[in-house]
Amino acid sequence: MKNVIIWGAGQGGRMVYNMLHSEMRVLAFVDNNTSLHGSKIYGIPVVDTAELPKIRPDYIFISILNNEACSLVKEQIVKTE
């Protein structure tokens, strides 16, 4: 089983979650919106980017449709490696 994180706790994140293969376990949703941190989607926690190094997923799915925001997220992921 592969452990994954979904980056984006909005509608796109929920869509990605619903399309994932049963061989993947979603450990967390990550979002830059601090008002979502500590909440849950489908029982899965929404966490801050600072949690990424602790979680260490096999894959990160980016579920953001805005190109500029997506580029910023990619930069954040590289910085946490």
N, C-alpha and C positions, 0 to 999 in steps of 0.2 A: 504494500500500500504506500502511495506517495503522499507526503504531507505538503499541503499548499496553503498559501495566503491569497486572499482576494483583496486587491488594492482598489478601494472605492466601495463605500457603504450605501450608495444610492441605488437607484433602479438598475443600473448596469451591473452592479455587484450582485444583486439578487438574481439577475438573469444568468450571469456566469455561474453562480452557485447551482441553479436549477439545471444547467446544461452539463455539469461535470460528471465524469464517469464514476461509477461506484468504487473504482479502485483508488479514488482520491479522497483524502480526508482534509476538510477545511479546518485549519487550526485557529484562524482569526480573519477578521476583516480589518484592513488598515485604512485610515482616512485622515486627511489633514484637518478636517473640521473637528476642533476640540470639543464641541458640544456633543458629539457622538461618542467620544471616548467613554468607556465604562458601560455603554449600552450593549444590547445583544440583538443579533439578527438570526432567526431560526435557532436560538440558543447558543450562538457562537459569538464570542466577545468582539467588540470593535475596539481596537487599540491604537495607540500613538506609534509613530514611526520609530521612536526610541526603543520599542519592544522588539523590533526585527532581529537584532543580533541574538537575543535570548531565545527566539522561536526557531530560527534556523530551518526554514522550510526547504523542501526539494524544489518547489516552483513558486513563483509569484505571478498571478494573473492580474494584469492591469485592466480594469473595467471602466476606463474614463474615455469619453468620446471627444473631449476638447483637446485638440492637438497641443496647444501651449501647456495646458495643465499636465498632459501626458508626458511631455518632455521634462517638466519639472520633477515629476514622480520618478522618472528614469534616473535623473541626477541624484535624487535622494536615495534610491536603491544602491547606486554605485558607491555613495559615500558611506553606507552602512556595512559594506562588505569588508 
